[in-house]
Amino acid sequence: MGLFKDIEKVNQTHLLPWQNDALRAFSAKMKDREYLFPCIPATQSFSLGHLRYGFIGHP
């Protein structure tokens, strides 16, 4: 599976349920304004769409 650029536009029909859950949980954590994620560069990168997302198989 390739890398995803925009977490909101991932074609989720090609993902397994646990992958959809992981992406939703990550996105919710990064957008949470009450309990801020402690890494400022990570939250900025997320907001600017600079992160890439991917899943790898079990070795």
Secondary structure, DSSP 4 states (H G I P E B T S, - for coil): ---BS-GGG--GGGS-HHHHHHHHHHHHHHH-SSS--S-HHHHHHHHHT---B------
